[in-house]
Amino acid sequence: MKFQVTHPKIWNKLSEKTIPMKHKIQIYEKLGGAYRLGEDGGEQVFNKMTELLKSKLNEGPETNDHEVSMAGGQLDDIIRNATELKGKIGEQEMNLPGWIQDHISQAMQFINQANTGYHELGDKEA
């Protein structure tokens, strides 16, 4: 199976640095990099290297799909980053860069849609 990074330019820049691989991976993920595993449309994207490795370790004749645990880890990451960002922004009114406002608005819309859609899906299956 083929493994690729989703942001090769970022990964290539980090590869040039003389820091431990663990730190390169942490920086890459913090900058929004992810890992793509698979080929020809059957790809799966992992936001964390640890998720990709756990997925590969759990492969076998009785492979279970770990989408729920992966989604839980991603939601934990969203909560952690949102809390950290909220602390950085603070309470005092100021002008935020437009790209930050846009990212926050899109993230809110995507999470709201996923939450609403999941409940609708659950009602249809019940």
N, C-alpha and C positions, 0 to 999 in steps of 0.2 A: 504494500500500500504506500502511496506517495504522500509525503509530509511537506507542507509549504508554510511559510509565514505570510500573513495577509498584508504586511507593510514592509516589502523587501528593502526599500530605501532606508528606513529607520534601522532595520536589522543590520544592514551593511555598514552603516555609520557606527553602530554599537560594536560590531565585530572588529572594527579598527582599534578600539580602545583596549588598553592593557589592564582590564579589571576582571575579576573572577566571573565565570559564566553565570553563576547564580545572580550576580548583580546586573549583568546584561539582560537576563530574562526579566528580572523585576522592573528594570527601567523600561524595557520594551512593552511589557504589559501595562505599566502605568501610563505610557503614551498612547494606549489604545490598541496595541498590537495583539494579534491573535494567531492561532495556528490552524491550518486547514489540512485535514487528513482525508484522503480518498481521491478518486478520479472520475472524470466523465459524468458530472452531475450527481454522483453518489457521495458527495463530500459532506463532511461534518466539521463545523468550526468550533474550536475550543478557545475560550478566553484566557485560560490559564494553562501553562505547561503541565501543572500537576493533574489537571482534568484529563488532558490528552494521555499522559502516562498511566493514570488509573484506568482509563478506557482500554488501553492496550494490554495492561496486566490482567484485566478481567475477561479478555477474549478467550473463547474456548467453545467446546461443543454446547455448553449450556449458557451462552452469553445472554445476560439480561440487559435490557435497555436502561441506561442510567440517566435518562433525561430529567427525572424529578430531582435527583441529587445534584445534577449539574445546574439546573435552574435555581435550586436553593442556594448553591454557592454563588451564582451570579447575582441573585437578589441580595445576599449578604454583602457582596462587593459594592452593589449600588447603594445600599444603606450606609456602608462605611464611607464611601466617597461623598455621598450627599451630605452626611453629617459633617465631614471634614470641610467641605466647600461652604456649608452654611456658617461654620465657625469662622472661616476666612473672610466671608462677606460681612459678617457682623450685623449689627442692628442699625448703624448710622446710615442715613440716606446718602448715596453717592452715585455717580454715573458708572455703570458697569459696561465693559466693552460689549458691543453688539453680538459678537460671536459667542460670548459666555451666556448672554440672555437667550440667544437662539438655542444653544445646546440644552439649557435648563428647560426651556419650553418644549422642545422635541422629546426630551427624556420623559417629562411629565405626561405628554400626550401618548407616547408609546406604552408607558407603564399603565396609564388609565385604560387604554384600549385593550391591553393584554388582560388586565384584571376584569374588565367588563365582559370581554369575549370569553374568558374562561368560565365565568358563571353562566353565561348563555349556553356554552357548550355542555357544561355539567347538567343544566336543566334538560337539554335535549336527550342526553344519554340516560337520564334517570327514569 
